[in-house]
């Protein structure tokens, strides 16, 4: 697929969403356990992914596959109720398509959530972890291939994978709500299998605090590419996009919903690493924390 064809595909999807549910300045990608957070939106409208031209369709359990737009604390917010995963068989251009579509729709701030497996022995089941960095063990990168110059530079800087200012707002929100907030490094695996005990030990040795095969880290290079482009490119098309998405922020809050290795050791007496329990429901306090993070960034 040529770059021109890709841009036409992204623009067609953005235009359909714009006409059906409108634009937004803040984007939220809802991971497992947070799908019902769309109820917080006022005057909300949604469009099913299947009705967006060229858009992938969620197949993973618990991912409704709807794009919502509404008002939250006086700000226009879009929410993805379900995401796409590389392990579902989608190309990375499909997996990361929503990020580029959001940029075209005016999103300046993006918060991404997911369910992850705890690796750090000091993390407890159900805690919230804010990502400070990540390790790519997938062997893939969504920017591989021809560069889409409309969205940014060929070689985006990943020194600060997550926005420093938004991370500080996450800390302040957690403190104000009295919710313990862990911080850590996320290891990006392919999935869909959970990690083996040996892989968990490897992740811990390499400095990871959490790991899973979710796809949100596939989007990170795109976030950084968009941000870099809007401060570097000096062409009319890039300047037009700059007004819409110059300050995209990539602080991701990872909902560590699975048992940590410490919990597994305590309850089963073995380092089984890949053992998991069913998804629990987020507490009201945790949902309030996510909402405060969104509100504080407005």
Protein Blocks (a to p, Z undefined) as FASTA:
>chain_A
ZZklmmmmmmmmmmmmmmmnopafbdcdddehilmmmmmpghiacddfklpghiacdfbg
hilopacdddeehiacdddeddddfklopafklmmmmmmmmmmnopabdcdddddddfbl
kbcehiacddfbdcdfkopafkgcjddfklocfbdcfkbmbafklmmmmmmmmmmnopac
ddddddddebjadcdfklmmmmmmnopabdcfbfklmmmmmmmmmmmmmmmbccfklmmm
mmmmmmccfbdcdddfbccfklmmmmnopaeklaccddddddfklmmmmmmmmmmmZZ
